[in-house]
Amino acid sequence: MTDTSTTPQVATDQRETAPGFGAAQVLLKPRKARPFYGRHPWVLDTAIDRIVGQVDDGDIVELIADKQNFVARGILNRQSRIQVRLYTWDSAESLDEAFWRRRLEAAIRLRDVLGYNVFEGACRLVYSEADGLSGMIVDRYAEHLVVQVNALAIAVRLDQIVPLLVELTGAKSVSLRSEKGFVKAEGIKQQQGLFCGELPEGPIFISEHGLRFGVDLVAGQKTGFYLDQRENRREAARYMHGRRVLDLFCYSGGFSLAAAVLGQAREVVGIDSSERAIALACANAEINGVANVQFDVHDCFEALNTLRDKGERFGAIVLDPPKFTRSRQSVDEALRAYHRINRQAVDLLEPDGILVTCSCSGNVSRDDFLFMLSGVAQKTGRDIQVLQQRGAAPDHPVSATCLENEYLKCFICRVA
């Protein structure tokens, strides 16, 4: 077989006889190929010299180094700063239906090995670049799937990819979600709502660590539930025994109910600004027969001030706020917000209290977050001991060649 890694013309010959090969070549600037030989999947506009051939956004292209060597095969989107998303570094592998099937099968197989892909359970079946499927997230909730579309490359292939997902999982429905930030960055239409199949009325019920949760697949946050915190909820609960717990940004009660049932906390107060989330949290407490949890609708920043003014004290506090930044330009502002809520929380903690503090802002590094906690310790005059540094659950793996996948930080701390 001819080695096509150094002969772009061979790839062109293959395209004439097989689907899934690039109709054009994206030529890199000199000295820009190294990250992509290293299997990083995002080709930014600043790395590209020119495009040779007629091609539309959403079409397959060949990535070629300035020395005319084949680097990888991907999908073009000139509307995005990530102009090419790379999917294979094998010059003989086409991006046809068989390719998407193989990648989906491999992703699902991992969740089977983890023991997460079970009936009435919930898990992330596909995690974008970490599963070699840049721009696509698939979450399973019992017999229903939610696909989060983060790239034009996936948006234009949903008619091909969704039937494969249904075939491989036996899902009764597939719903679409997309975040405004990705919609704007990728120049795609908002993808929202039921794509195929049938959804039952009301929430979908899932089981996690023996607890049952209702999940709103239609209007819930993220894809309906914070699956990434799965193991952190159970681990944090180990420190809650007999304590009075405050769970801020509690959403539908994941940390709250884990603390009450798994951790045998004495009392739990959950607060969130969303009335819909609190209604779901209350329903989740009821179906689990939990009576020592109180949920309230309140702005969490204001709630911290109110609790301080009332002289309230807690043995443990959980902080799991939404993203405070979506860009590197606003990292300093985000760190100030993290400092503020963590400082307020520490002021409410009893001596030897437990602080579970999280950040899902990918642009805030683990070191940045630790430095912020150091500042909180200095300002409050309280010793903060980090007991555990944790990340997302194993169904959210991190690609060693795309470390941008690592976004969640969860620190379990003792505050003396």
N, C-alpha and C positions, 0 to 999 in steps of 0.2 A: 504494500500500500504506500502511495506517495505521501510524504510528510508535508502536510499543508500548513504547519505552524510557521514556515518561512516562505510560503508561496501563496500569496493572496489569490492568484489566478486560478488555482485549483478549487478554492472555495467558490469562485465565480462559476466554474464549470459545474460543480455540484448543484448550485442553485438552479441551474437550467433544468435539472432532472428531478429535483426533490423539493418539497415544501419546507418552510421553516428556516431557510438560509437568507442572509441579508441581500437586499436589492441595491444597496449602496454601501460605500465605505466611509467611515468617519476617521479622518487622519489626525493623529495627535501632533501637537507641537513637539519640537526637540526637547528631550530630557523630561517628558511628562508621562512616559509609559510605566515607570517603575511601580507606582501604586496598583496599577491594573494587572501587571504581571504578578503582583502580590495578592491578587484576587479581591481587591476592594471593588465593590459593585457599582459605585457612583462615579460617573464621568461628568465633571462640572464643565460649564461652558468655557471657563478660563483655560482648560487643558486642550481644547480642540482648535486645530488649525483650519480645517475646511472639511466639507462633505462632498464626496465625489459620487455622482449618480442622482437620479430622480427618486425621491422618497418622501413619503408623507409622515407626519407625526403619528406615532403608534406602530410604525413599520419596523421590521427587523433590519438591523445594520451590522456590518462587520467593523470592529475596532482595530485599526491598523497603526502600528508605531511609525515614527518618522523614517525608520530604516526599511519600511515596507513589510515588516513582519506582522503576521496575524497575532492578535493579543486575545481577543474574546469576541463573543457574539452577544448582542443586546438589542434593546428597543429604544427608538429615538423619541424625544419630545423636546422640540426647540422652544416650547413655551415655558419650560422649567429651567431653573438653574442646574438641576441634575439633567443634563441633556441626553445622556444615555444611561440606562440601567442595564447592567450586565447580568447574564443568566448562565452562560456556559463559557468555559475556557478550552473546551475540546473542539477543535476546528471541524471534526466530523459529526458533531452533535447538532442536529437542527432543532429549532424551537417549534416543533409541531405538536400535535395533540398527544403523541406518545411521551414527549418530554414533560408536558404538564402533568400527565398521569403519573410518571415516575416520581416526580418531585412531591406530588401530593401523597402518594403511597408511602414514600420515605418519611414524610412528616407525621403522618398518622401512625406509622409503625413505632416511631419514637414514643408517642403518647401511650400506645399500647404497652410498651416496655415499662414506662413510668407507672402504669396502673391508673392513669387518669382518664382514659377514654372508656368510661363505663356508663351503663344505662342509669339515668337519673342523676348522673354526675355532671360536672361542667369542667371544661378545660380549653386551653388555647391549642387548637389543632395545627395551625399554621402561623408562624411568627416571622413574616416578611424575610429580610435578608438572612436571618439565622437559619431559615429553612431553604435558602436558595430561591425564594420567591419574592423578590423585592417589590414592595408596594402593595402587598396583600396580607391581611390578617384574617384568620378564620377562628371564631370561637364557637364551641359546641355547648349548648344548654339542653341536656337530656336528648330529645330527638329532634332538636331544632338547631340550625346553624345561623350565625350572623357573620357576614363577610364585610370587613372594613376595607374600602377601596381607597388606597393612598397614592395611586399612580395611574397615569393615562395608559401605560402598558397593560395594566390589569383591566381597567375600565372598558377598553375596546375588545377584550377577550372574555367577558363574562358569559356570553352565550356558549363558549367552548368550555370554560372552566367550571361553571356551576353544575352542569349535568354530570361532570366527572365527580364532583364532591358528593352529589346525591347518590350516585352509583356506589361510591366507596364507603359511604357512611350510612346509607339508608335513611337519611334525614327526611322528616315530614314537611319541613319548610326551610327555605333559605331567605333571609332578610338582608338588606344592604344598609350599611352605615358609612358615613364619611365625615371627616372633620373639616371644618371651614378652612383651616390653615392649609391643609393638603389640597383642597378643592381650588383655592386661589393659586397656590404655588404650581400646581400641575396643569391649570387651565382646563379642568374637567367639570362636568355638570355634577351638581349635588346628587349623590347616590343615597337614597333614603327609602325605606319601606320594604314591603314584601316583594320578593323577586319571583318566587315560585312556591307552590305547595299551599298549605293552609295553617294558619296560626289559631290556637284556641283563644277564646275570650279570656281576658284577665292575664295574670302572670303565669310564667312557666316555673314549675317547682323543681329545684335541684337539691342534691344532698352534698354536704361538705363536712367531713369529720363528725358525722353523726347528727349534724344540724340540718334543718330544712330551711331553704330560702326561696321566696318568691322573687322572680326576676322579670322586670319590665323590658321586653325586647323592643317595644315600640317607641317609648319615650325615655327609657332609662339612660343614665350617664354611661359614657364609654360604649360598650356593646351590651350593657345591661347589668354588669356586675364587675367588681374589681378582682378578676381572677389572679392577677399578679401577686396579690397579698395572701393567697391561700395558705401557704406554710407559715407566713409571718403571723397570721391571726392565731394559729395554734401555738406557735412558739411564745408569743407574747403572753398568752393565757397562762403559761406556766408560772408567771411572776405575779399573778393577780389574786392569789388565794387570800380570802378574808379582807381584801382591800376595798375601799370606796374608789370607784374608777370613773374618770371623765373621758369620754370619747368624742373628740371634736372633729367636725367634717365627717360625721358617722355614716352618711349616705343611708343604705338600707339595713344597717346594724351589724355588719360583719364582725368587726372587732368587739362590739358591745356584747353580742350574744356569745361569742367565743369566750370572752372574759367571764360572763355570768355562768355559763354551763360548763365549759371545759376547765376554766380557771377557778370556778367556785368563788367568784368575787362576792363580797358582802352586798354591795349596791353598785349599780352602773347608771350613769347619766350620759345619754347620747344627744348631741346637738348638731343640727345641720340647717342651712338657710333654705333648703328646698322643702316645701310642704309636701310635694309628691313623694320625695325620698323618705320623709318622716312617717308618712302614712304607710308606706311599704315596710319600714322598720317596725312600726307598731304591729302590723299584721304578722311579720316574721316572729316577733316575740310571742305573739299569741299562739301561732301554730306549733311553736316549740315549748309551750307551757311555761314560759319564763315570766315571773311576776316581779322580780327585783330590779327591773330595768325601766327607766323613765326616759322617754324621748321628747325633745322640745325643738320647735322651729325658732331659730334665732341666728343672727349674724354671728359667726364664731369669734371674730375679733371683739365685737361688742360684748359677747357673752363672757369672755375672759375678764373684761373690766368689771362687768356686773358681779361676777362671782367673787372677784377680789374685794369689791366694795362691801359685799355682804359678809366678808370674812370666811368664805367657804375654803375648805381644805380637802385634799384628795390624797389617797395612798398611791395612785397611779393615774397617769394621763397619757392618752393616745392622740397624736397629731398626725393626721393623714390628709393634708390639704391638696387642692388641685394644683396644676402647674402654675407657678408664679412667673415663669418666663418661657417664651418660645424662641428666643434668639439670644445669641451671645452678647449682643449689644446691651441687653437689659439684665445681665447676670447680677451686677452690683445691686440693682434695685430689688431683685428677687431675694438676694442674701439679706438685705435689710428687713424684708418682710418675714423671712424665716427667723431672723434674730428676734424680731419683735414678738412673734407668737411663742417662740421657745422661752424667751425671757419671762413673758407673762405666765406661761405654764409652770415654769420652775418656781415662780413666786407663790403658786397655789399648792405646790407639793409639800407634803409632810416630810420631816427628816427621814432619810432612807427610802424615799419614794422612788417609784419607777416611772421613767419617761420613755415612751415609745414614739420616736419622732421620725417622720418620713418625708421624702422628697421624690416626686415623679418628674421633676424638671431635668431633662436629659442634659441641658447645657450647664447645670450646676454639678460640678464634679464631687466625688466622694471626699477629696481633700478640702474642697471649698466648704463642704457641709461640716466637716470636722472642725475647720478653722472657725466657722460661725459658732459652733457649740463651745469652742474655747472662749470666744468673746462673751457668750452668755454666762459661762462660769465666772469669768472675771467681773462682769457687771453685777451679778447677783451675789457674789461672794459665797457661792455654793460649789462644792466639789462635784463634778460630773464624771462618773466612771462609765466608760463604754463597755458594756458586757458582751454585746454581740453586734457585729456589722453584717447586715443581711441584704439580699437583693430580691429579685423576682423569683417566683416559683420555677421549678425545672422545666415546665412546659413553655417558659419564656427563655430559651437558651440564648447565650451571647455568642455571636460569630467572632472567632479570633481574628478574622480579616475585616470585620466591620464593627469595631468596638462602640460605635454610635448606638448600637442596639441596647447597650447597658444604660438604663435610665433610672431605675428605681433604687433608692437608698432607704434602708430601714435600720435605725440604730435603737437598740434596747439599752437603756442607761439606768444606772443608779444615781440618784441625786442625794448626797449626804446632807 
